[in-house]
């Protein structure tokens, strides 16, 4: 896939989330209330940090569920998404978070800016050949020994959705992956894998998601 096609896909994802932001939020704003495993996962993740350390949720969507949950555990949270409508909606839910409307593959933020980065269900919207660009940016943004937590859909699906969540005229690309590919590109981008495993999905499709815990190696 060439860069022109990749940029077209990214624009399609961004525009699609601008269209579905409010509907998505109505469906998923409070999903963590019943996702006990995810809350435990985030509780354990938050134990890596001191209160004054800074965490970013990458690809926060219109509900910033993960960032809002982590705010109760740590004091400094950023939520980043490249969809203007996602950021606009997320701001209405929690004003103690700093919201950043940027592409997570090229944020423009300073080197070693965060102690932790977490990303739930965002990487699968990036074509697999370009997912390492996001990981490279995460690595650049993390401080030495910074902690990365990723949850990504497992599977072989590769599709551009034209209608989803009762919304038409979309151009929403998705490609699922496997843990071997995830492990490979993380290691190639300099991360040390602490743990990688499969966990059943809450919604039944796909059946599993990939949970990755990794650390930026201290150079």
N, C-alpha and C positions, 0 to 999 in steps of 0.2 A: 504494500500500500504506500503510495507516494504522499508527500506532505500536503499537497493540495487537497487530496481526498480526505486526509486526516482532519484538516482544518474545516472542511465542509461538515464532517461528522460532529466535530466539537460544536460548531455553530448550531447544528440541528438539535443536539442535546440541550444546549443553553436555551434556545428558543422554545423547545418543548417544555422545559421546566418553568419557563416564564408563563406558559399557557396553563400548566396544571398545578401551579403552586398552591392556590387556595383549596382545590379539590384534594390534593395530596395531604395538605395540612388537616383537612377535615377527617381524613381517614387515619392518619398516623401520628397526630400531635401527641397523644397520650399513650402510645403503644407500649412504652417501657413500663407503664403501670402494671401490666400483666406479664412482662417478660422477665421472670425472676432470674433466669440464668444470665441474661445480659446485664442486669443490675449487679449481680455478683461479680461478673467479669470486670465491670467498670469500677466496682468497689476495690477489687484487688489491684487494678491498674492504678487507681488514685493513691494507693499506699506507697507508690514509688516516689512521691513528691512531697516536698515541704510546702507549707501554706503560701509562701511568697513566690513559688515557681510557676512558670507560665506554660499552659497547654493550649493546643489548637485542635479544633475539630475541622478536618478538611472535607469539603463536600457536605456541608451541614444541611442542605436542603431547606425547605420553607419552615420546618418545625424545630430544627436544631435540638432534637431530642437528646442526643448524647452530650452536647455541650451544656444544655440546661441541667441535665442530671449531674454532670461533673461539677457544676457550679456549687452544689451543696457539699462537695468534698474538698475542693481547692478554691483559692480566692481569685485566681486570674485565668480567665478563659477567653480565647478568641474563637469565633466561628467564621469560616471562610467558605464562600461559594461564588461561582461566576455568574449565576443567574440573579439578575437584579430583583426580580419578583420574589425569589426565595429569600434573599436578604431582607427585602422590605417586609415580608410577612414575619420572618423570624424576629425582627426588631420589636414587633408588637407583642411578643410573648415574654420577653425578658430583657429589660434595659440595662442590666448590670454586666452584660456580655459585650465585648467589642466585636462588631461585625465588619468583615472585610469582603468587599466584592472584587474578587480577583480569580484568575485561573490558577488552580492548584499546581499546575505544571510550571508556572512562571509567575510567582507571587510578587516579585520585586521587594520582598522583605529582606532585612539584613541577615548575614550569615549567623548561624548559631543563636537564633532568636528564641527558640523554644526549648523547654526541658522535656516536653512530650508532645507527640502528635498522634491523634486517633482518627481513623477514617472507617466509617461503616457504610458499605454498599455504595461506594463512589467509583472505585477503580474499574468496575465492570462496564462503565459507560465509556471507557477509553479503549480503543483498539489494542489488542494484546501487544503488537510490536512497539507501541508507544507508551505502555504502562510504566516502563522503566524511567521515563521522563518525570513522572510524578514521584517515583521513589528517589530519584536523584535530587529532586527539589526538597523532599522531606529530609534526606540526609544532610543537605546543605543547611537547612533551617534548624536542625537539631544540634544542641550542645553535645560535646563529648559525653558519652554514657547516657544520652537522651533515649527515652523509651518510645517505641512505636507499637501501636495496636491497630491492626487491620482486620476487618471482617468483610469477606468478599464472597459472592455467589460461586458455588461449584457446579460444573456441568459443561456441556458441549454446545449449548445454545449460542447462536450468533444470528441476531435479527434486528431489524429496524422497525420499531413499533409505530404504526400510523394512528392507532387509537388505543388508549388505555385510560383507566380511571374515568370513564364516561366523557373523555375529551378527544376530539378528532383533530385532524390536520397537524399531527405530530410528525416528528422525524427523530425519534428517540432510539438511538443505537444502544445495543447491549450485547456483550459477549462474555459468557461465563468462562471459568478457568479451572485449573486443578492445583492441588497443593504443591506438586512437583515443579510446575512452572513458577508459582509464587516463590517458592524457596530459592529456585535458581536465580531469578532476577534480583531478589533481595540480597543474596550473597554477592552477586556480581556488582551490585551498587554499594557494597561495603558494609552491609548490615550483618550482625551476628544474630542468628536465629536462636531465640530462647525456647520457643515452643511453637509448633504448628500442628493443627489437628482439625478434624471435621466435627461439626456439630449440627444436629438436625435443625432444619428451618422451622419457624413458627407457622408459616402460611402454607406449607406443603409443596410449594414450587419455588425454586428447585428443592429437592429433598434435603440437601445438605448445604451448609456454608462453611467456608474456610476461616479459621481463626488463627491469626499470626501475631505472636509477641516477639519483638526484635529489639536490639540495642545498637545504637551507633557506636562503633568501636572507637576507643580512645586512641588517637594516633600519636 
